[in-house]
């Protein structure tokens, strides 16, 4: 059965362009194009829709208002919005009701791949309780605009380290967090870093990009009040997991791209915990209490919510367009055997790193030896532990 995608834009010329550019998907999707929010809601009242793609600036009902209504009335629908750089205030209005922001102008191929990825993720989630759980969330993590700006700038071959530093320094809060972190004992740099540009020079563009992304995600849940939940402890564990995963990837593969993917997956592998604790604070407090006595957080989450933090994290972050190996590592870090990949990957690194670094006081997951045996890596575990006892490899 085809999935249904609804496109909303008040400019008829834009709608016609969307129809032309999306025509190649007509055998995969059913598509409807309407020119205002009222028509979109009227259509959805009579027809099932899987994905809504809306422009931000529209008269009468803007994209933020439309997707807010869609979230209330049809929470299972994936909600994507197209916004320009001048839409910052409107973007703030739809944080929580939008699964992903796409910058205008958006290339047709990017839009097609984003919609298809959303549909693939939805199709892969056979657990209806997980879908209902995510649909109930009022506070969904959104892609940080600062991260998007850095990624866009990195696509420019003329970009310098100072250019990236200038982007970061525009956000005083992020600048303070980055400098505090890079000057901490975790990175062990030999001199004090005084500017984002210096931080980029010492740690590299990809590491800084990953830190901006993860710090932004966790900052969205700083006010979480779930009993027994510590954002500080979660961040510390995530940093430790990211460091171990990156070092494991360097030991086994020594591929910079895979090392960076392992690092960002490590930083975000438990983002689902923050999302659950923020959206269901009372219930998650009880889950943590039960896990403290049983030593099995996953079972407590599954029993109470019908899904785990890994399920939720993989689903939400997958909508952002992060590399597939990163999303896989986040979603499957507790059940790696579900991956068909038989090579050492970011998933392998995150699974092992999480088990070695885990210290949240509720559970201590073990390394899945069946999985390592399948990859013919079981005999590497001792060497990994020994290598990790030495100082981290400097950037």
C-alpha positions in Angstrom: 0.0 0.0 0.0 1.4 3.4 -1.0 2.1 6.0 1.6 0.4 9.4 1.3 2.4 12.7 1.4 0.7 16.0 1.6 2.5 19.2 0.4 1.3 22.6 1.6 2.4 26.0 0.1 0.5 29.2 -0.6 2.4 30.0 -3.8 0.9 28.2 -6.8 4.2 28.3 -8.7 6.0 26.6 -5.9 3.3 23.9 -5.7 3.6 23.3 -9.4 7.4 23.0 -9.0 6.9 20.5 -6.2 4.6 18.5 -8.4 7.1 18.4 -11.2 10.1 17.5 -8.9 8.2 14.9 -7.0 6.7 13.2 -10.1 9.5 10.6 -10.1 8.0 9.3 -6.8 4.5 8.8 -8.1 4.9 5.0 -8.2 6.0 5.0 -4.6 3.8 7.6 -3.0 0.3 9.0 -3.3 0.7 12.8 -3.2 -1.6 15.8 -2.7 -0.8 19.4 -3.1 -2.8 22.2 -1.4 -2.3 25.9 -1.1 -3.3 26.7 2.5 -3.5 25.2 6.0 -7.3 25.0 6.0 -7.4 22.9 2.9 -4.7 20.7 4.4 -6.7 20.0 7.5 -9.9 19.5 5.6 -8.1 16.9 3.4 -6.7 15.1 6.4 -10.1 14.9 8.0 -11.3 12.7 5.1 -8.0 11.0 4.0 -5.1 9.2 5.9 -1.8 11.1 5.5 1.6 9.7 6.5 3.8 12.8 6.0 2.9 16.5 5.9 5.4 18.9 4.3 4.5 22.5 4.9 6.0 25.9 4.0 6.6 28.1 7.0 5.3 31.5 5.8 1.7 31.4 4.7 -1.2 33.8 5.2 -4.1 33.1 7.5 -2.5 29.9 9.0 1.3 29.7 8.9 3.3 26.4 8.9 3.9 26.5 12.7 0.1 26.8 13.3 -0.7 24.1 10.8 1.7 21.5 12.1 0.6 22.3 15.7 -3.0 21.4 14.6 -1.7 18.3 12.8 0.1 17.2 15.9 -3.1 17.5 18.0 -5.4 15.9 15.5 -3.2 13.4 13.7 -0.2 12.7 15.9 0.9 9.7 13.8 1.7 11.9 10.8 5.3 12.9 10.3 5.6 16.7 10.2 8.3 18.4 8.1 8.6 22.2 7.5 10.4 24.3 5.0 11.7 27.5 6.4 14.0 30.3 5.4 16.7 32.1 7.5 14.3 34.9 8.3 11.8 32.5 10.0 13.7 32.2 13.3 10.8 33.5 15.4 8.3 31.2 13.7 10.6 28.3 14.0 10.6 28.8 17.8 6.8 28.5 17.7 6.8 25.1 16.1 9.6 23.5 18.2 7.9 20.4 19.5 5.3 20.0 16.8 7.8 19.6 13.9 9.9 16.5 13.3 12.4 18.1 11.0 13.2 21.5 9.6 14.5 21.9 6.0 16.1 25.1 4.9 14.8 26.9 1.8 15.7 26.7 -0.9 15.6 22.9 -0.7 16.9 20.8 -3.5 14.3 18.3 -4.8 16.6 15.3 -4.2 17.1 16.4 -0.6 13.3 16.8 -0.1 12.6 13.4 -1.7 15.2 11.6 0.4 14.0 13.3 3.6 10.4 12.2 3.0 11.5 8.7 2.0 13.7 8.3 5.1 10.8 9.4 7.2 8.5 6.8 5.6 11.1 4.1 5.8 11.6 4.7 9.5 7.9 4.7 10.1 7.5 1.5 8.2 10.3 -0.2 10.1 8.7 0.6 13.4 6.3 -2.3 13.7 5.8 -1.6 17.4 2.6 0.4 17.4 3.1 1.3 21.1 6.3 3.1 20.1 4.5 5.1 17.5 1.8 6.1 20.0 4.4 6.9 22.6 6.3 9.3 20.2 3.0 10.8 19.1 2.2 11.8 22.7 5.4 13.7 23.1 5.0 17.5 23.4 8.7 18.2 23.6 10.5 16.7 20.6 14.2 17.5 20.1 14.7 19.8 17.1 17.7 20.1 14.8 19.7 23.1 16.2 19.9 26.0 13.7 23.6 26.5 14.7 24.4 23.0 13.7 22.6 23.4 10.4 24.5 26.6 9.7 27.9 24.9 10.5 27.0 21.9 8.2 26.0 24.3 5.4 29.2 26.3 5.8 31.3 23.1 5.7 30.0 22.4 2.3 31.8 25.6 1.1 35.4 24.7 0.0 36.4 28.3 0.9 35.4 27.9 4.5 38.1 28.5 7.1 38.4 27.5 10.8 37.8 31.1 11.6 34.5 31.1 9.7 33.3 28.2 11.8 34.5 29.9 14.9 32.5 33.1 13.9 29.3 31.0 13.5 29.7 29.5 17.0 30.6 32.8 18.7 27.3 34.3 17.6 25.6 32.0 20.2 27.0 33.1 23.6 25.5 30.2 25.4 27.0 27.6 23.0 30.4 29.4 23.1 30.5 29.2 26.8 29.6 25.5 26.8 32.1 24.6 24.1 35.0 26.5 25.8 34.1 25.0 29.2 34.1 21.5 27.7 37.3 21.7 25.6 39.2 23.2 28.5 38.0 20.4 30.8 40.1 17.4 31.8 38.2 15.2 29.4 40.1 16.5 26.4 43.4 17.1 28.2 44.6 19.8 25.9 48.0 21.2 26.7 47.0 24.8 26.7 43.9 26.8 27.5 41.5 27.5 24.6 40.1 31.0 24.5 37.9 31.0 21.4 35.7 28.7 19.3 38.1 29.1 16.4 41.0 27.7 18.5 38.7 24.9 19.7 38.0 24.0 16.0 41.7 24.1 15.2 42.6 21.8 18.1 39.7 19.3 18.0 38.7 19.4 14.3 35.6 20.5 12.5 33.8 17.2 12.8 34.3 16.9 16.5 33.2 20.5 17.1 30.1 19.9 14.9 29.2 16.8 16.9 29.6 18.7 20.2 27.4 21.5 19.0 24.7 19.0 17.9 24.8 17.0 21.2 25.1 20.0 23.5 22.1 21.6 21.8 20.0 18.4 22.1 20.8 18.0 25.8 20.2 21.7 26.5 16.6 21.3 25.2 15.9 19.0 28.1 17.9 20.8 30.9 14.7 21.5 32.9 13.8 17.8 33.1 12.4 17.0 36.6 12.1 13.2 36.6 13.0 11.7 40.0 16.3 9.9 39.9 17.3 11.4 36.5 20.5 13.4 36.2 21.2 15.2 33.0 24.7 15.8 34.2 25.3 12.1 34.8 23.8 11.3 31.4 26.0 13.8 29.6 29.1 12.5 31.4 28.3 9.0 30.4 27.6 10.0 26.8 30.9 11.8 26.6 32.8 8.8 28.0 31.0 6.4 25.6 31.8 8.7 22.7 35.4 8.8 23.6 35.7 5.0 24.0 33.8 4.4 20.8 36.0 6.7 18.8 39.1 5.0 20.1 37.8 1.6 19.4 37.0 2.7 15.8 40.5 4.0 15.5 42.0 0.7 16.8 39.9 -1.5 14.4 39.4 0.6 11.3 41.3 3.9 11.6 38.9 5.6 9.2 38.3 9.3 10.1 34.7 9.3 8.8 33.8 6.2 10.8 35.6 7.6 13.9 33.5 10.8 13.7 30.3 8.8 13.2 31.1 6.7 16.2 31.8 9.8 18.2 28.5 11.6 17.5 26.6 8.3 17.9 28.2 8.0 21.3 27.2 11.5 22.3 23.6 10.9 21.3 23.1 7.2 22.0 21.1 7.9 25.2 19.2 11.0 23.9 16.1 8.9 24.1 16.4 8.8 27.9 16.3 12.6 28.0 13.3 12.7 25.7 11.4 10.2 27.8 12.4 11.8 31.1 11.2 15.2 29.8 8.0 14.1 28.3 6.9 11.5 30.9 8.7 12.8 34.0 6.5 11.1 36.7 6.3 7.8 34.8 10.0 7.8 34.0 10.9 8.5 37.6 9.0 5.3 38.5 10.8 3.4 35.7 14.2 4.5 37.1 13.1 3.5 40.6 12.1 0.0 39.4 15.3 -0.3 37.4 17.4 0.6 40.4 16.0 -2.4 42.2 16.0 -4.9 39.3 19.1 -3.8 37.5 17.3 -3.8 34.1 16.3 -0.4 32.8 15.4 -1.7 29.3 12.9 -4.2 30.8 11.4 -1.5 33.0 11.0 0.9 30.0 9.6 -1.8 27.8 7.0 -2.9 30.4 5.9 0.6 31.2 6.1 2.3 27.8 6.2 -0.5 25.2 9.5 0.8 23.9 13.0 1.6 25.1 15.1 4.8 25.1 17.1 3.3 22.2 13.9 2.9 20.2 12.8 6.4 20.9 16.3 8.0 20.3 16.8 6.1 17.0 13.3 7.1 15.7 13.6 10.8 16.6 17.2 11.4 15.6 16.7 9.4 12.4 14.3 12.0 11.2 17.2 14.6 11.2 19.1 13.0 8.4 22.0 11.9 10.4 24.1 9.2 8.6 22.5 5.8 8.6 25.4 4.2 10.7 24.8 6.8 13.4 21.0 6.2 13.5 21.6 2.4 13.5 24.1 2.7 16.4 21.6 4.8 18.5 18.6 2.6 17.8 20.4 -0.8 18.2 23.1 -0.2 20.7 21.4 -2.6 23.2 20.4 -5.2 20.5 23.2 -5.2 17.9 22.4 -8.7 16.5 19.4 -7.1 14.8 21.7 -5.4 12.4 22.6 -7.4 9.2 26.0 -5.7 9.0 28.8 -8.2 9.8 31.6 -5.6 9.8 33.0 -3.5 12.7 30.9 -0.4 12.5 29.8 2.5 14.7 27.1 0.2 16.1 29.8 -2.2 17.2 31.9 0.6 18.8 28.9 2.1 20.6 27.6 -1.2 21.9 30.9 -2.2 23.4 31.7 1.4 24.6 28.4 1.7 26.3 28.9 -1.6 28.1 32.4 -0.6 29.2 31.5 3.0 30.2 28.0 2.5 31.7 27.7 3.9 35.2 24.3 5.4 35.6 23.5 3.4 38.7 20.4 1.7 37.2 21.9 -1.1 35.1 25.2 -2.3 33.6 24.6 -3.8 30.2 26.9 -6.6 29.2 28.8 -7.0 25.9 26.8 -9.2 23.6 29.3 -12.0 22.9 27.0 -13.7 20.4 27.2 -10.5 18.3 31.0 -10.3 18.7 31.4 -13.9 17.7 29.3 -13.4 14.6 31.7 -10.6 13.7 34.7 -12.8 14.7 35.8 -10.2 17.2 35.2 -11.9 20.5 38.9 -12.4 21.1 39.5 -8.6 20.6 37.7 -7.6 23.8 40.7 -8.2 26.1 42.9 -6.1 23.8 40.4 -3.3 23.6 40.2 -3.2 27.4 44.0 -3.0 27.6 44.2 -0.3 25.0 41.6 1.8 26.7 43.5 1.8 29.9 46.1 4.0 28.2 45.7 7.7 27.7 43.3 8.8 24.9 44.8 9.4 21.5 45.2 13.2 21.1 43.6 15.1 18.3 
